[in-house]
Amino acid sequence: MATHPAAEIFVDADLVRHLLREQHPSVAEQPLHPVANGWDNYIFRLGADYAVRLPRRLAAAQLTANEQAWLPGLTADLAVGTSAPLFAGAPSDAFPWPWSVTRWFSGTEVSLQPRDRNVSLAAPLARFLNTFHRPAPAGYPLNPVRGVPLASRNDAVLSRLDSGMVPHAARVRELWETGLALPAWTGPALWLHGDLHPANLVGSADGGLEAVIDFGDLTAGDPATDLAAAWLVFDRNGRRIFREALGSRYDADPHVWGRAQGWAVCVASALLANSDDHPGMYLMGSETLMEILTDAGGGM
């Protein structure tokens, strides 16, 4: 049975307040309260404008370090808000890992709204990707589960399909094998968000896209990894508009959308097999799987 990973360190508001007073005193006395305890991070709201994100386990500490090192430069020219660190907290005697102060976005978590409303996000999300998907330099953060060839995820996906947790497993296996058979990405390693699903998108009051958040899986590689958002975020109509809004950016690779559907299978199977204690994530996986299964041939 999948369970929420146990925290390896305890963090409360008193500790966060201590860290802020020690390293970022200009904001340390603003109101502070916890808002989330996720798989990788504790999240505290700081005043009206900020959030404090602290790793809750060692595996997430390097992800925070990657965000601190790369995101400020990568996101400076984006038209949409991001969770790029505004202040990079350093390890100390009080807390052994890096931690960050980021912007707080007060919009709607996209995963909480009906999928057919996400159509208004298709064009702005496409603009985000068209800007963000640029060639990465040597030394970009390596990620063994994002941006890599689909074949490297085969054992994990098949294990999930055999777990009994993924509905329509036989048909899903066929779709997965179709994706595996496609030629791999041969272009340059492009910067990737790596985890572009509805819970990492914040909608604005006018129905647009306020922010893209949680770049913990930041890496570079096959853009099909992020293009899986076509199924993770949208219904059929949204997928059509999303693809149109991307323009001709990926036309040189006739197999990119087939691999993107393969990535959607990979992520949906992970959500279904590992979120039985997190109903929201399980629902996201279930809805994504239904979009994949009803999208004949991935034609969108």
MARKOL-405038 format. One record per atom (N, C-alpha, C): atom name; z, x, y. Coordinates in steps of 0.02 Angstrom, whole numbers. Each point is the difference from the previous one (the first is absolute). Layout:
// residues N
atom | up | east | north
CA | Z | X | Y
...
// end
This chain:
// residues 300
atom | up | east | north
N | 0 | 42 | -60
CA | 0 | -42 | 60
C | 0 | 44 | 62
N | -47 | -11 | 46
CA | -4 | 39 | 61
C | 57 | -17 | 46
N | 28 | 52 | 31
CA | 55 | -11 | 47
C | -12 | 41 | 63
N | 31 | -22 | 53
CA | -1 | 35 | 64
C | 30 | 69 | -10
N | -34 | 55 | 19
CA | 28 | 67 | -11
C | 67 | 7 | 34
N | 47 | 30 | -35
CA | 67 | 9 | 28
C | -1 | 50 | 57
N | 38 | -15 | 52
CA | 7 | 48 | 55
C | 38 | 61 | -24
N | -21 | 58 | 22
CA | 32 | 62 | -19
C | 49 | 24 | 53
N | 2 | -36 | 56
CA | 46 | 17 | 54
C | 17 | -64 | 37
N | 62 | -7 | 21
CA | 21 | -61 | 35
C | -7 | 11 | 75
N | -31 | -48 | 33
CA | -9 | 3 | 73
C | 25 | -66 | 30
N | 42 | 4 | 50
CA | 21 | -60 | 36
C | -8 | 13 | 75
N | 16 | -50 | 40
CA | -11 | 5 | 72
C | 41 | 56 | 31
N | 60 | 12 | -27
CA | 41 | 54 | 28
C | -34 | 68 | -8
N | -30 | 11 | -58
CA | -35 | 63 | -11
C | -60 | 7 | 46
N | -38 | -54 | 6
CA | -59 | 2 | 44
C | 22 | 13 | 72
N | 53 | -32 | 22
CA | 25 | 11 | 67
C | 20 | 73 | 10
N | 31 | 28 | -50
CA | 20 | 71 | 3
C | -62 | 45 | 7
N | -51 | -14 | -40
CA | -61 | 41 | 3
C | -33 | -5 | 68
N | -3 | -61 | 27
CA | -30 | -9 | 65
C | 39 | 36 | 55
N | 65 | -5 | -1
CA | 41 | 34 | 50
C | -8 | 76 | -5
N | -9 | 23 | -61
CA | -6 | 72 | -12
C | -68 | 27 | 21
N | -54 | -39 | -14
CA | -67 | 26 | 9
C | -42 | -36 | 53
N | 15 | -63 | 15
CA | -41 | -38 | 47
C | 45 | -44 | 43
N | 43 | 32 | 40
CA | 53 | -37 | 35
C | -26 | -49 | 52
N | -61 | 8 | 24
CA | -24 | -45 | 53
C | -6 | -72 | -22
N | -4 | -12 | -66
CA | -5 | -69 | -25
C | 59 | -18 | -45
N | 47 | 44 | -7
CA | 52 | -6 | -51
C | 47 | -59 | 9
N | 7 | -26 | 61
CA | 48 | -53 | 11
C | -32 | -69 | 2
N | -63 | -5 | -15
CA | -32 | -65 | -2
C | 23 | -40 | -61
N | -3 | -66 | 2
CA | 20 | -41 | -57
C | -36 | 22 | -64
N | 37 | 0 | -56
CA | -27 | 26 | -62
C | 21 | -44 | -58
N | -47 | -21 | -42
CA | 18 | -38 | -59
C | -52 | 9 | -55
N | 20 | -4 | -64
CA | -47 | 9 | -55
C | -45 | -61 | -6
N | -64 | 13 | -19
CA | -47 | -55 | -9
C | -35 | 2 | -68
N | -2 | 58 | -33
CA | -34 | 3 | -65
C | 26 | 59 | -40
N | -2 | -9 | -66
CA | 18 | 52 | -48
C | -54 | 0 | -53
N | -55 | 36 | 14
CA | -59 | -3 | -43
C | 2 | 48 | -58
N | -58 | 9 | -31
CA | -5 | 46 | -56
C | 12 | 72 | 23
N | -24 | 17 | 60
CA | 3 | 70 | 22
C | 47 | 11 | 59
N | 8 | -50 | 43
CA | 35 | 12 | 63
C | 51 | -54 | 17
N | 52 | 22 | 36
CA | 43 | -45 | 37
C | -33 | -10 | 68
N | 1 | -62 | 26
CA | -26 | -14 | 66
C | 55 | -33 | 42
N | 11 | 28 | 59
CA | 48 | -28 | 48
C | -38 | -16 | 64
N | 17 | -55 | 31
CA | -27 | -15 | 66
C | 45 | 31 | 53
N | -31 | 33 | 48
CA | 36 | 35 | 53
C | -22 | -29 | 67
N | 44 | -38 | 32
CA | -17 | -32 | 62
C | -58 | -48 | -9
N | -38 | -11 | 53
CA | -55 | -48 | -3
C | -66 | 33 | -21
N | -4 | 66 | 6
CA | -65 | 33 | -5
C | -8 | 49 | -57
N | 54 | 16 | -36
CA | -5 | 54 | -48
C | 25 | -21 | -70
N | -22 | 39 | -49
CA | 25 | -4 | -68
C | 20 | 70 | -22
N | 49 | 5 | -43
CA | 19 | 64 | -31
C | -14 | -6 | -74
N | -39 | 47 | -26
CA | -18 | 1 | -71
C | 29 | 62 | -32
N | 37 | -10 | -54
CA | 33 | 55 | -35
C | -15 | -5 | -75
N | -22 | 54 | -32
CA | -12 | -3 | -72
C | 63 | -17 | -38
N | -7 | -41 | -52
CA | 57 | -18 | -41
C | 0 | 37 | -67
N | -52 | 41 | -11
CA | -2 | 40 | -61
C | -43 | 62 | 13
N | 12 | 51 | -39
CA | -33 | 65 | 11
C | -76 | -6 | -2
N | -26 | -42 | -44
CA | -73 | -6 | -6
C | -32 | -23 | 64
N | 37 | -35 | 42
CA | -27 | -25 | 63
C | 8 | 49 | 58
N | 41 | 51 | -9
CA | 13 | 47 | 55
C | -63 | 37 | 20
N | -40 | 22 | -49
CA | -62 | 35 | 17
C | -50 | -46 | 34
N | 2 | -65 | -18
CA | -45 | -47 | 33
C | 17 | -5 | 75
N | 65 | -1 | 16
CA | 21 | 0 | 69
C | -23 | 64 | 36
N | 8 | 57 | -34
CA | -22 | 63 | 29
C | -75 | 0 | 14
N | -39 | -29 | -45
CA | -73 | -5 | 10
C | -16 | -42 | 62
N | 34 | -57 | 6
CA | -11 | -42 | 59
C | 16 | 37 | 64
N | 56 | 36 | 0
CA | 20 | 36 | 61
C | -51 | 55 | 18
N | -27 | 33 | -51
CA | -45 | 55 | 13
C | -69 | -22 | 23
N | -24 | -57 | -27
CA | -71 | -17 | 10
C | -12 | -62 | 44
N | 43 | -50 | -4
CA | -17 | -64 | 30
C | -6 | 1 | 76
N | 42 | 34 | 37
CA | -8 | -3 | 73
C | -70 | 18 | 24
N | -29 | 53 | -29
CA | -68 | 19 | 19
C | -52 | -47 | -26
N | 9 | -24 | -61
CA | -51 | -43 | -32
C | -4 | -68 | 32
N | 53 | -24 | 30
CA | 2 | -68 | 25
C | -6 | -5 | 76
N | -6 | 57 | 34
CA | 2 | -1 | 73
C | -57 | -40 | 30
N | -58 | -2 | -34
CA | -58 | -34 | 30
C | -14 | -68 | -32
N | 47 | -27 | -38
CA | -11 | -65 | -32
C | 13 | -57 | 49
N | -38 | -53 | -8
CA | 7 | -59 | 43
C | 56 | -46 | -24
N | 29 | 13 | -57
CA | 52 | -42 | -29
C | 64 | 41 | -5
N | 57 | -33 | 5
CA | 64 | 35 | -6
C | 11 | 26 | -70
N | 41 | 51 | -7
CA | 18 | 28 | -66
C | 73 | 19 | 0
N | 24 | 17 | -59
CA | 69 | 22 | -8
C | 5 | 76 | 4
N | -45 | 32 | 37
CA | 5 | 72 | 10
C | 67 | 17 | 32
N | 32 | 54 | -21
CA | 66 | 18 | 28
C | -4 | 14 | 75
N | 45 | -31 | 37
CA | 10 | 17 | 70
C | 50 | 57 | 8
N | 44 | 4 | -49
CA | 49 | 55 | -2
C | 8 | 20 | -73
N | -4 | 64 | -14
CA | 7 | 26 | -68
C | 70 | 27 | -10
N | 41 | -37 | -37
CA | 66 | 23 | -16
C | -2 | 54 | -53
N | 44 | 49 | 6
CA | 2 | 57 | -46
C | 58 | -6 | -49
N | -7 | 30 | -59
CA | 57 | 2 | -46
C | 61 | 33 | 34
N | 59 | -23 | -19
CA | 61 | 28 | 29
C | 56 | -4 | -52
N | 59 | 21 | 19
CA | 57 | -5 | -45
C | 15 | -73 | -16
N | -16 | -45 | 47
CA | 16 | -71 | -10
C | -52 | -36 | -44
N | -61 | 24 | 1
CA | -54 | -32 | -38
C | -51 | 53 | -20
N | -15 | 8 | -65
CA | -36 | 60 | -23
C | -76 | -2 | 8
N | -28 | -56 | 22
CA | -73 | -7 | 0
C | -25 | -17 | 71
N | -65 | 9 | 12
CA | -27 | -21 | 65
C | 3 | -76 | 8
N | 5 | -24 | 61
CA | 2 | -71 | 16
C | -35 | -10 | 67
N | -18 | -61 | 16
CA | -42 | -11 | 59
C | 21 | -61 | 40
N | -13 | 4 | 65
CA | 3 | -58 | 45
C | -72 | -20 | 15
N | -17 | -63 | -11
CA | -67 | -25 | 10
C | 2 | -61 | 47
N | -58 | -25 | 18
CA | -2 | -63 | 37
C | 21 | -58 | -44
N | 30 | -50 | 30
CA | 15 | -63 | -33
C | -54 | -50 | 20
N | -29 | -33 | -49
CA | -52 | -50 | 14
C | 29 | -69 | -16
N | -4 | -44 | 48
CA | 32 | -65 | -7
C | -46 | -54 | -25
N | -61 | 18 | -20
CA | -47 | -49 | -24
C | 16 | -25 | -70
N | -49 | -34 | -31
CA | 9 | -32 | -65
C | -20 | 47 | -56
N | 43 | 7 | -51
CA | -20 | 37 | -60
C | -55 | -40 | -35
N | -57 | 31 | -7
CA | -59 | -36 | -25
C | 11 | -28 | -70
N | 41 | 32 | -40
CA | 12 | -25 | -68
C | 35 | -67 | -1
N | 29 | -21 | 57
CA | 37 | -63 | 3
C | -43 | -59 | 22
N | -63 | 12 | 16
CA | -42 | -55 | 22
C | -54 | -15 | -52
N | -27 | -62 | 0
CA | -52 | -17 | -49
C | -60 | 46 | 6
N | -28 | 17 | -56
CA | -54 | 50 | -2
C | -61 | -21 | 41
N | -14 | -65 | 3
CA | -60 | -20 | 37
C | 8 | 12 | 75
N | 61 | 10 | 25
CA | 10 | 16 | 71
C | -17 | 72 | 15
N | -7 | 42 | -51
CA | -11 | 71 | 11
C | -72 | 15 | 22
N | -42 | -50 | 1
CA | -69 | 11 | 20
C | -3 | 30 | 71
N | 47 | -17 | 42
CA | 0 | 26 | 69
C | 17 | 74 | 2
N | 25 | 27 | -56
CA | 17 | 71 | -3
C | -58 | 43 | -24
N | -53 | -32 | -25
CA | -54 | 37 | -33
C | -33 | 50 | 47
N | -20 | -22 | 59
CA | -34 | 44 | 47
C | 46 | 55 | 26
N | 62 | -15 | 22
CA | 42 | 55 | 24
C | 21 | 49 | -55
N | 9 | -24 | -62
CA | 16 | 46 | -54
C | -60 | 45 | -15
N | -60 | -28 | 3
CA | -61 | 41 | -9
C | -5 | 53 | 55
N | 16 | -18 | 62
CA | -2 | 49 | 54
C | 51 | 56 | -12
N | 58 | -19 | -23
CA | 51 | 51 | -17
C | -28 | 49 | -51
N | -30 | -25 | -54
CA | -24 | 44 | -52
C | -59 | 42 | 24
N | -44 | -29 | 39
CA | -57 | 39 | 25
C | 22 | 58 | 43
N | 56 | -7 | 34
CA | 27 | 54 | 41
C | 41 | 48 | -43
N | 41 | -27 | -44
CA | 47 | 42 | -38
C | -34 | 40 | -55
N | -51 | -28 | -31
CA | -34 | 34 | -55
C | -45 | 56 | 26
N | 31 | 55 | 18
CA | -37 | 59 | 23
C | 16 | 57 | -49
N | -44 | 50 | -4
CA | 14 | 55 | -47
C | 66 | 35 | 16
N | 38 | 14 | -53
CA | 65 | 33 | 7
C | -9 | 75 | -6
N | 42 | 38 | 34
CA | -4 | 73 | -6
C | 34 | 24 | -64
N | -10 | 63 | -16
CA | 36 | 30 | -56
C | 75 | -6 | 13
N | 37 | -10 | -53
CA | 72 | -4 | 6
C | 27 | -70 | 11
N | -45 | -51 | -5
CA | 24 | -69 | 7
C | 49 | -16 | -57
N | 43 | -50 | 9
CA | 49 | -15 | -52
C | -34 | -24 | -64
N | 15 | 31 | -55
CA | -27 | -21 | -65
C | 41 | -59 | -26
N | -35 | -45 | -34
CA | 32 | -59 | -28
C | -31 | -13 | -68
N | 40 | 3 | -54
CA | -29 | -6 | -66
C | -21 | -71 | -19
N | 17 | -50 | 42
CA | -15 | -70 | -18
C | -42 | -36 | 51
N | -24 | 33 | 52
CA | -43 | -31 | 50
C | -56 | 48 | 19
N | -60 | -27 | 10
CA | -56 | 41 | 20
C | -32 | 40 | -55
N | 27 | -4 | -59
CA | -23 | 40 | -58
C | -52 | -40 | -39
N | -35 | 32 | -47
CA | -46 | -38 | -42
C | 36 | -54 | -40
N | -32 | -57 | -8
CA | 32 | -55 | -37
C | 22 | 21 | -69
N | -38 | 45 | -31
CA | 16 | 21 | -69
C | 70 | 29 | -5
N | 25 | 30 | 55
CA | 67 | 29 | -3
C | 55 | -52 | -3
N | -17 | -64 | 14
CA | 48 | -54 | -2
C | -7 | -42 | -64
N | -44 | 21 | -45
CA | -15 | -41 | -59
C | 61 | -12 | -43
N | 37 | 52 | -17
CA | 58 | -9 | -44
C | 51 | -49 | 30
N | 11 | 7 | 66
CA | 49 | -44 | 33
C | -24 | -72 | -1
N | -64 | -12 | 15
CA | -26 | -68 | 2
C | 2 | -31 | -70
N | -22 | 37 | -50
CA | 0 | -28 | -68
C | 70 | -15 | -24
N | 48 | 41 | 19
CA | 70 | -14 | -18
C | 23 | -66 | 31
N | -19 | -13 | 61
CA | 19 | -62 | 33
C | -34 | -60 | -35
N | -64 | 9 | -16
CA | -36 | -55 | -32
C | 29 | -16 | -69
N | 28 | 50 | -33
CA | 30 | -10 | -66
C | 73 | -24 | 4
N | 27 | -5 | 61
CA | 71 | -16 | 8
C | 15 | -74 | -8
N | -52 | -42 | 3
CA | 11 | -72 | 0
C | 16 | -29 | 67
N | 2 | 42 | 52
CA | 18 | -22 | 67
C | -61 | -19 | 42
N | -60 | 17 | -23
CA | -61 | -11 | 39
C | -39 | -57 | -32
N | -8 | -57 | 34
CA | -39 | -55 | -29
C | -73 | 19 | -9
N | -33 | -34 | -47
CA | -71 | 10 | -13
C | -16 | 74 | -13
N | 43 | 32 | -39
CA | -5 | 72 | -8
C | -66 | 22 | -30
N | -28 | -39 | -46
CA | -63 | 20 | -32
C | -56 | 2 | 51
N | -5 | -51 | 43
CA | -52 | -1 | 51
C | 12 | 54 | 52
N | 62 | 11 | 19
CA | 17 | 52 | 49
C | -19 | 69 | -28
N | 11 | 9 | -65
CA | -20 | 64 | -31
C | -75 | 11 | 5
N | -39 | -53 | -10
CA | -73 | 6 | 7
C | -19 | 22 | 70
N | 31 | -31 | 50
CA | -16 | 18 | 69
C | 22 | 71 | 15
N | 57 | 20 | -26
CA | 24 | 68 | 9
C | -49 | 50 | -31
N | -22 | -14 | -60
CA | -46 | 46 | -33
C | -67 | 4 | 37
N | -21 | -55 | 31
CA | -61 | 2 | 40
C | 9 | 48 | 59
N | 57 | -3 | 32
CA | 13 | 46 | 55
C | 3 | 72 | -23
N | 31 | 12 | -58
CA | 5 | 68 | -26
C | -68 | 31 | -12
N | -49 | -41 | -18
CA | -66 | 26 | -18
C | -42 | 19 | 61
N | 22 | -17 | 59
CA | -39 | 14 | 61
C | 6 | 73 | 20
N | -53 | 27 | 32
CA | 5 | 69 | 25
C | 56 | 8 | 50
N | 32 | 58 | -1
CA | 55 | 14 | 45
C | -26 | 13 | 71
N | 45 | -3 | 48
CA | -16 | 17 | 69
C | -21 | 73 | 5
N | -55 | 13 | 33
CA | -26 | 68 | 8
C | 2 | 24 | 72
N | 23 | -42 | 45
CA | 3 | 19 | 70
C | 62 | 41 | 15
N | 11 | 16 | 63
CA | 60 | 38 | 19
C | 63 | -41 | -11
N | 56 | 34 | -8
CA | 64 | -34 | -6
C | 17 | -31 | 68
N | 2 | -67 | 2
CA | 14 | -35 | 63
C | 74 | -18 | 3
N | 27 | 1 | 60
CA | 70 | -22 | 8
C | 8 | -72 | -24
N | 55 | -13 | -35
CA | 14 | -65 | -28
C | 71 | -22 | 18
N | 7 | -65 | 14
CA | 67 | -28 | 5
C | 33 | 2 | -69
N | -36 | -22 | -51
CA | 23 | 7 | -69
C | 36 | -60 | -28
N | 23 | -46 | 42
CA | 39 | -57 | -24
C | -13 | -61 | 45
N | -63 | -17 | 6
CA | -21 | -49 | 51
C | 2 | -71 | -29
N | 61 | -27 | -3
CA | 10 | -69 | -24
C | 34 | -41 | 54
N | 6 | -66 | -10
CA | 24 | -43 | 55
C | 70 | 17 | 26
N | 45 | 25 | -42
CA | 67 | 16 | 23
C | 1 | 59 | 48
N | -55 | 37 | 3
CA | -5 | 56 | 46
C | -44 | -14 | 60
N | -11 | -65 | 13
CA | -37 | -22 | 58
C | 44 | -48 | 41
N | -2 | 6 | 65
CA | 37 | -44 | 45
C | -50 | -37 | 43
N | 4 | -66 | -3
CA | -45 | -42 | 40
C | 28 | -12 | 69
N | -45 | -9 | 48
CA | 21 | -13 | 69
C | 5 | -75 | 13
N | 28 | -18 | 56
CA | 11 | -71 | 16
C | -65 | -38 | 7
N | -54 | 34 | 19
CA | -64 | -34 | 8
C | -42 | 1 | -64
N | 30 | 19 | -56
CA | -34 | 1 | -64
C | -35 | 64 | -15
N | 3 | 49 | 43
CA | -32 | 65 | -11
C | 45 | 48 | -38
N | -17 | 63 | 1
CA | 37 | 52 | -35
C | 40 | 40 | 50
N | 66 | -5 | -4
CA | 44 | 37 | 46
C | 10 | 71 | -23
N | 9 | 10 | -67
CA | 18 | 67 | -23
C | -17 | 9 | -74
N | -13 | 62 | -17
CA | -3 | 24 | -69
C | 59 | 46 | -10
N | 41 | -13 | -50
CA | 63 | 36 | -8
C | 4 | 33 | -69
N | 52 | 40 | -8
CA | 18 | 33 | -63
C | -57 | 42 | -28
N | -7 | 60 | 27
CA | -51 | 47 | -22
C | 29 | 49 | -51
N | 49 | -21 | -39
CA | 32 | 45 | -48
C | -48 | 29 | -52
N | -53 | -37 | -17
CA | -49 | 25 | -48
C | -57 | 37 | 33
N | 8 | 20 | 63
CA | -52 | 36 | 37
C | -29 | 57 | -41
N | -66 | 1 | -5
CA | -35 | 53 | -36
C | -73 | -2 | 22
N | -43 | 35 | -37
CA | -72 | -3 | 13
C | -36 | -3 | -66
N | -60 | -28 | 1
CA | -39 | -6 | -61
C | -51 | -55 | 6
N | -8 | -39 | -54
CA | -49 | -53 | -6
C | 19 | -59 | 44
N | -42 | -20 | 48
CA | 18 | -57 | 43
C | 7 | -65 | -37
N | -26 | -5 | -61
CA | 7 | -60 | -40
C | 73 | -19 | -9
N | 45 | 49 | 2
CA | 72 | -14 | -5
C | 22 | -50 | 53
N | -20 | 12 | 63
CA | 19 | -45 | 54
C | -44 | -63 | 2
N | -62 | 5 | -22
CA | -44 | -58 | 1
C | 22 | -53 | -50
N | 46 | 17 | -45
CA | 30 | -50 | -44
C | 35 | -55 | 39
N | 13 | 12 | 64
CA | 29 | -52 | 43
C | -44 | -62 | 1
N | -64 | 6 | -16
CA | -44 | -58 | -2
C | 28 | -54 | -46
N | 32 | 21 | -55
CA | 30 | -47 | -47
C | 75 | -8 | 9
N | 32 | 53 | 23
CA | 73 | -2 | 9
C | 20 | -44 | 59
N | -42 | -2 | 52
CA | 17 | -34 | 62
C | -37 | -66 | 9
N | -63 | -4 | -23
CA | -43 | -55 | 21
C | -21 | -46 | -57
N | -20 | -60 | 19
CA | -36 | -44 | -46
C | -75 | 16 | 5
N | -41 | -40 | -34
CA | -72 | 16 | -2
C | -31 | 3 | 70
N | 17 | -48 | 42
CA | -27 | -2 | 67
C | 22 | 61 | 40
N | 63 | 16 | -5
CA | 26 | 59 | 34
C | -33 | 64 | -24
N | -12 | 5 | -66
CA | -33 | 60 | -26
C | -70 | 7 | 30
N | -36 | -55 | 5
CA | -68 | 3 | 28
C | 1 | 26 | 71
N | 46 | -27 | 41
CA | 3 | 21 | 70
C | 25 | 72 | 5
N | 48 | 19 | -42
CA | 25 | 69 | -2
C | -56 | 49 | -14
N | -40 | -15 | -51
CA | -54 | 45 | -18
C | -53 | 3 | 55
N | -17 | -57 | 29
CA | -48 | -1 | 55
C | 26 | 41 | 60
N | 64 | -6 | 14
CA | 29 | 36 | 58
C | 1 | 75 | -10
N | 1 | 22 | -63
CA | -2 | 72 | -13
C | -68 | 30 | 15
N | -51 | -42 | 6
CA | -67 | 23 | 16
C | -30 | 41 | -57
N | -36 | 51 | 18
CA | -36 | 41 | -50
C | 38 | 62 | -21
N | 64 | 2 | 16
CA | 40 | 61 | -9
C | -4 | 26 | -72
N | 0 | -44 | -49
CA | 5 | 22 | -70
C | -64 | -14 | -40
N | -54 | -17 | 35
CA | -61 | -19 | -34
C | -31 | 57 | -41
N | 15 | 61 | 17
CA | -29 | 57 | -36
C | 26 | 4 | -72
N | 56 | -32 | -14
CA | 28 | 0 | -68
C | -6 | -71 | -28
N | -48 | -13 | -44
CA | -10 | -68 | -25
C | 56 | -23 | -47
N | 44 | 46 | -19
CA | 52 | -16 | -49
C | 69 | -8 | 32
N | 4 | 8 | 66
CA | 66 | 2 | 31
C | 37 | -66 | -8
N | -35 | -57 | 4
CA | 35 | -64 | -6
C | 19 | -15 | -72
N | -38 | 24 | -48
CA | 21 | -7 | -69
C | 63 | 39 | -14
N | 4 | 61 | 27
CA | 62 | 39 | -8
C | 57 | -33 | 38
N | -15 | -29 | 59
CA | 52 | -34 | 38
C | 30 | -57 | -40
N | -42 | -38 | -35
CA | 27 | -53 | -42
C | 42 | 30 | -57
N | -20 | 57 | -26
CA | 41 | 35 | -49
C | 68 | 18 | 27
N | 1 | 24 | 62
CA | 65 | 16 | 32
C | 41 | -63 | 10
N | -33 | -56 | 16
CA | 38 | -62 | 6
C | 31 | -20 | -66
N | -36 | 10 | -55
CA | 28 | -13 | -67
C | 60 | 46 | -11
N | -7 | 63 | 18
CA | 55 | 48 | -10
C | 63 | -22 | 37
N | -8 | -18 | 64
CA | 58 | -18 | 40
C | 29 | -68 | -22
N | -44 | -49 | -13
CA | 24 | -65 | -22
C | 39 | 5 | -65
N | -25 | 40 | -47
CA | 36 | 8 | -64
C | 67 | 33 | 11
N | 4 | 47 | 47
CA | 65 | 32 | 15
C | 49 | -50 | 29
N | -24 | -42 | 46
CA | 44 | -51 | 30
C | 24 | -49 | -52
N | -43 | -20 | -45
CA | 19 | -50 | -51
C | 48 | 30 | -52
N | -10 | 62 | -17
CA | 40 | 31 | -54
C | 65 | 29 | 25
N | 8 | 9 | 66
CA | 58 | 35 | 26
C | 39 | -38 | 53
N | -15 | -64 | 10
CA | 32 | -37 | 55
C | 33 | -63 | -24
N | 21 | -3 | -63
CA | 31 | -62 | -23
C | 67 | -13 | 33
N | 28 | 50 | 34
CA | 61 | -10 | 39
C | -14 | -5 | 75
N | -65 | -6 | 17
CA | -20 | -6 | 70
C | -54 | -54 | 5
N | 20 | -63 | 7
CA | -49 | -55 | -4
C | -58 | 6 | 49
N | 12 | 26 | 60
CA | -53 | 5 | 49
C | -55 | 48 | -22
N | 19 | 56 | -28
CA | -49 | 49 | -24
C | -36 | -27 | -62
N | 37 | -36 | -43
CA | -32 | -29 | -59
C | -52 | -51 | 21
N | 16 | -41 | 49
CA | -48 | -50 | 24
C | -61 | 34 | 29
N | 9 | 55 | 37
CA | -57 | 36 | 26
C | -45 | 25 | -56
N | 30 | 26 | -53
CA | -39 | 23 | -57
C | -37 | -56 | -34
N | 34 | -58 | -7
CA | -31 | -57 | -33
C | -59 | -27 | 41
N | 9 | -6 | 66
CA | -55 | -24 | 42
C | -58 | 48 | 0
N | 15 | 65 | 1
CA | -54 | 50 | -1
C | -39 | -4 | -65
N | 36 | -8 | -55
CA | -34 | -4 | -65
C | -46 | -61 | -2
N | 22 | -57 | 27
CA | -42 | -59 | 0
C | -62 | 10 | 43
N | 7 | 36 | 56
CA | -59 | 15 | 42
C | -49 | 44 | -39
N | 25 | 48 | -37
CA | -44 | 43 | -39
C | -36 | -40 | -54
N | 38 | -41 | -35
CA | -29 | -36 | -57
C | -50 | -53 | 22
N | 8 | -28 | 59
CA | -46 | -52 | 22
C | -58 | 28 | 42
N | 0 | 64 | 11
CA | -52 | 32 | 41
C | -52 | 28 | -48
N | -44 | -41 | -25
CA | -47 | 19 | -53
C | -37 | 64 | 18
N | 10 | 50 | -41
CA | -36 | 63 | 8
C | 21 | 40 | 60
N | 52 | -20 | 34
CA | 21 | 36 | 59
C | -49 | -5 | 57
N | -44 | -50 | 0
CA | -53 | -3 | 49
C | 23 | -20 | 69
N | 57 | -30 | 7
CA | 28 | -22 | 65
C | -51 | -43 | 37
// end
